[in-house]
Amino acid sequence: MAKFGKRTTAARAAFEGKANVKVTEAVSLVKAAATAKFDETVEIAMVLGVDPRHADQMVRGTVTLPHGTGKTVRVAVFARGDKADEAKAAGADIVGAEDLMETIQGGTIDFDWCIATPDMMGVVGRLGKILGPRNLMPNPRVGTVTPDVATAVKDAKGGQVQFRAEKAGVVHAGIGKASFSQEQLEENVKAFVDAVQKARPAGAKGTYMKKVNLTSTMGPGVSVDIASANGN
């Protein structure tokens, strides 16, 4: 049987018997268990009743969390000329065209968010096998292929989060830091769940949201009552 340290043992004991709790209690438990020496990320994972292998069941979108993520986001932008200047002025960390493509092809991906102007997709398209699996491929459906690069950069820097269902129909994301207040985390959780709810695809049948779970980077997880996560 696995042996746990004092911190992990105490956290697991606090979560014992807890399941499908209200958002308020779930956030409180996760915050109390986040006792690592760094500011742990609070993460949400949702199991959805979809099969993303089918195009009409893919769940994908973005949400601007009311209190941000607490993470410093590095943004790369594919643009030329005036649009490149706009991206830089808006705070983009990396701006380029073919040169940026070559850097990525060489194995350097020093960013968390990727934006492109529509005219750059011929270049960006060559990076699909690299950026796609990392959920970094610019996509017009989530607003990362746009002529308004300044707004896109500011949104990314301001706490916008992308989500996409993985093979098993799981959506997960960081929705704040353990140092956030109870109220801030609750509001971020509900905003994220609401965004996923609104992204329900036409092909989804039966129960859409099957399970919602909250955890911190180093802590145990707790399942959340779906009705309370939906604000009911």
C-alpha positions as CSV (number, residue, x, y, z in Angstrom):
1,M,0.0,0.0,0.0
2,A,1.3,3.5,-0.9
3,K,2.6,5.6,1.9
4,F,1.8,9.3,2.0
5,G,3.4,12.2,3.8
6,K,1.8,14.1,6.6
7,R,0.5,16.9,4.3
8,T,-1.1,14.4,1.8
9,T,-2.5,12.2,4.6
10,A,-4.2,15.2,6.3
11,A,-5.6,16.4,2.9
12,R,-7.0,12.9,2.1
13,A,-8.5,12.7,5.5
14,A,-10.3,16.0,5.1
15,F,-11.8,14.8,1.8
16,E,-12.9,11.4,3.2
17,G,-16.6,10.8,2.5
18,K,-16.9,14.0,0.5
19,A,-18.6,13.6,-2.9
20,N,-20.9,15.7,-5.0
21,V,-20.6,18.6,-2.7
22,K,-21.8,22.2,-3.4
23,V,-19.4,24.5,-5.2
24,T,-18.8,26.5,-2.0
25,E,-17.7,23.4,0.0
26,A,-15.6,22.1,-2.9
27,V,-13.7,25.3,-3.2
28,S,-13.2,25.5,0.6
29,L,-11.8,21.9,0.7
30,V,-9.5,22.5,-2.3
31,K,-8.1,25.8,-0.8
32,A,-7.5,24.2,2.6
33,A,-5.6,21.3,1.0
34,A,-3.4,23.5,-1.1
35,T,-0.5,23.7,1.4
36,A,2.5,23.4,-0.9
37,K,5.3,25.9,-0.8
38,F,4.1,27.5,-4.1
39,D,0.7,29.0,-5.1
40,E,-1.0,26.0,-6.4
41,T,-3.3,26.1,-9.5
42,V,-6.9,25.2,-8.9
43,E,-8.0,22.9,-11.7
44,I,-11.4,21.8,-13.0
45,A,-12.1,18.6,-14.9
46,M,-15.5,17.8,-16.5
47,V,-16.6,14.5,-17.9
48,L,-19.1,15.1,-20.7
49,G,-21.5,12.8,-22.5
50,V,-19.9,13.3,-25.9
51,D,-17.6,11.5,-28.3
52,P,-15.3,14.1,-29.8
53,R,-14.2,11.7,-32.5
54,H,-17.5,12.8,-34.2
55,A,-17.5,16.3,-35.6
56,D,-21.0,17.1,-34.3
57,Q,-20.0,16.2,-30.8
58,M,-16.9,18.2,-30.4
59,V,-16.9,20.7,-27.5
60,R,-14.6,23.6,-27.9
61,G,-14.6,27.3,-26.9
62,T,-13.2,30.1,-24.8
63,V,-14.3,31.8,-21.6
64,T,-13.0,35.0,-20.0
65,L,-12.9,34.2,-16.3
66,P,-14.2,37.0,-14.1
67,H,-11.0,37.0,-12.0
68,G,-8.5,35.7,-14.5
69,T,-6.3,32.6,-14.0
70,G,-3.5,34.1,-11.9
71,K,-1.1,32.9,-14.5
72,T,1.2,35.1,-16.6
73,V,0.3,34.2,-20.2
74,R,2.9,34.4,-23.0
75,V,1.2,35.2,-26.3
76,A,2.5,34.5,-29.8
77,V,1.0,36.2,-32.8
78,F,1.4,35.4,-36.5
79,A,1.1,38.7,-38.3
80,R,2.8,41.1,-40.8
81,G,3.1,44.8,-41.2
82,D,0.6,47.0,-39.4
83,K,-1.1,44.0,-37.7
84,A,2.3,42.9,-36.3
85,D,2.7,46.4,-34.9
86,E,-0.8,46.3,-33.3
87,A,0.0,43.0,-31.7
88,K,3.2,44.3,-30.2
89,A,1.5,47.4,-28.9
90,A,-1.2,45.3,-27.3
91,G,1.5,43.3,-25.3
92,A,2.2,40.2,-27.5
93,D,5.3,38.5,-26.3
94,I,6.3,37.0,-29.7
95,V,5.3,38.3,-33.1
96,G,6.5,36.9,-36.4
97,A,5.6,35.2,-39.7
98,E,7.8,32.6,-41.5
99,D,10.5,33.2,-39.0
100,L,8.2,32.3,-36.1
101,M,7.1,29.2,-38.1
102,E,10.7,28.1,-38.4
103,T,11.4,28.6,-34.7
104,I,8.4,26.4,-33.8
105,Q,9.4,23.8,-36.4
106,G,12.8,23.8,-34.7
107,G,11.2,22.7,-31.4
108,T,11.0,26.0,-29.6
109,I,7.5,26.8,-28.3
110,D,7.9,29.5,-25.7
111,F,4.3,30.6,-25.5
112,D,0.9,29.6,-24.0
113,W,-1.5,31.2,-26.5
114,C,-1.2,31.5,-30.3
115,I,-3.1,34.1,-32.4
116,A,-3.0,34.6,-36.2
117,T,-4.4,37.0,-38.7
118,P,-6.5,35.3,-41.4
119,D,-3.9,35.9,-44.1
120,M,-1.3,34.1,-42.1
121,M,-3.1,30.7,-42.0
122,G,-1.3,29.5,-45.0
123,V,1.9,29.6,-42.9
124,V,0.3,28.5,-39.6
125,G,-1.3,25.6,-41.4
126,R,2.0,23.9,-41.7
127,L,2.3,23.7,-38.0
128,G,-0.9,21.7,-37.4
129,K,0.8,18.6,-36.2
130,I,2.9,20.5,-33.8
131,L,0.4,23.0,-32.4
132,G,-2.7,20.9,-32.6
133,P,-1.9,18.3,-30.0
134,R,-0.9,21.1,-27.6
135,N,-4.2,22.9,-28.1
136,L,-2.3,25.9,-29.5
137,M,-3.5,25.9,-33.1
138,P,-5.2,29.2,-34.0
139,N,-8.9,28.6,-34.8
140,P,-11.6,31.1,-35.8
141,R,-14.2,29.3,-33.7
142,V,-12.4,30.4,-30.5
143,G,-11.3,33.8,-31.7
144,T,-7.6,33.1,-32.2
145,V,-7.8,33.7,-36.0
146,T,-8.9,37.3,-36.3
147,P,-7.9,40.6,-37.9
148,D,-8.4,42.3,-34.5
149,V,-5.2,41.0,-33.0
150,A,-5.0,43.8,-30.4
151,T,-8.3,42.7,-28.8
152,A,-7.3,39.0,-29.0
153,V,-4.0,39.7,-27.3
154,K,-5.6,41.7,-24.5
155,D,-8.3,39.0,-23.9
156,A,-5.6,36.3,-23.7
157,K,-3.6,38.4,-21.3
158,G,-6.7,39.2,-19.3
159,G,-7.6,35.7,-18.3
160,Q,-9.3,34.1,-21.2
161,V,-9.2,30.3,-21.2
162,Q,-9.6,27.9,-24.1
163,F,-11.2,24.5,-23.6
164,R,-11.6,21.4,-25.8
165,A,-12.9,18.0,-25.2
166,E,-10.3,15.2,-25.3
167,K,-10.8,11.7,-26.5
168,A,-12.7,10.5,-23.5
169,G,-15.0,13.5,-23.5
170,V,-13.0,15.2,-20.7
171,V,-12.6,19.0,-20.5
172,H,-10.1,20.4,-18.1
173,A,-8.5,23.8,-17.3
174,G,-6.8,25.9,-14.6
175,I,-9.4,28.3,-13.2
176,G,-7.4,30.3,-10.7
177,K,-4.9,30.0,-7.9
178,A,-5.2,28.7,-4.3
179,S,-4.4,32.3,-3.1
180,F,-7.6,33.6,-4.8
181,S,-10.5,34.3,-2.4
182,Q,-13.3,31.9,-1.9
183,E,-15.7,34.1,-3.8
184,Q,-13.3,34.6,-6.7
185,L,-12.8,30.9,-7.2
186,E,-16.5,30.1,-6.9
187,E,-17.3,32.7,-9.6
188,N,-14.5,31.4,-11.9
189,V,-15.8,27.8,-11.5
190,K,-19.4,28.8,-12.4
191,A,-18.2,30.9,-15.3
192,F,-16.2,28.0,-16.7
193,V,-19.1,25.5,-16.3
194,D,-21.5,27.9,-17.8
195,A,-19.3,28.3,-20.9
196,V,-19.0,24.6,-21.4
197,Q,-22.8,24.2,-20.9
198,K,-23.4,26.8,-23.7
199,A,-20.9,25.0,-25.9
200,R,-23.1,21.8,-25.9
201,P,-22.9,20.5,-29.5
202,A,-25.9,19.5,-31.6
203,G,-24.8,15.9,-31.6
204,A,-24.8,15.4,-27.8
205,K,-27.4,13.0,-26.7
206,G,-28.6,12.1,-23.2
207,T,-26.8,13.5,-20.1
208,Y,-24.3,16.2,-21.2
209,M,-22.5,16.9,-18.0
210,K,-21.7,13.7,-16.2
211,K,-19.2,14.8,-13.6
212,V,-17.4,17.9,-12.4
213,N,-14.2,17.6,-10.3
214,L,-12.1,20.2,-8.5
215,T,-8.5,19.8,-7.3
216,S,-5.3,21.8,-6.7
217,T,-1.9,21.0,-8.2
218,M,-0.7,18.9,-5.3
219,G,-4.0,18.1,-3.6
220,P,-6.7,15.4,-3.9
221,G,-9.8,16.0,-5.9
222,V,-13.5,16.4,-4.9
223,S,-16.6,15.9,-7.1
224,V,-18.9,18.8,-7.3
225,D,-22.7,18.8,-7.4
226,I,-23.4,19.7,-11.0
227,A,-26.6,21.7,-10.3
228,S,-24.7,24.0,-7.9
229,A,-21.9,24.3,-10.5
230,N,-24.5,25.5,-13.0
231,G,-25.6,28.1,-10.5
232,N,-28.8,26.3,-9.5
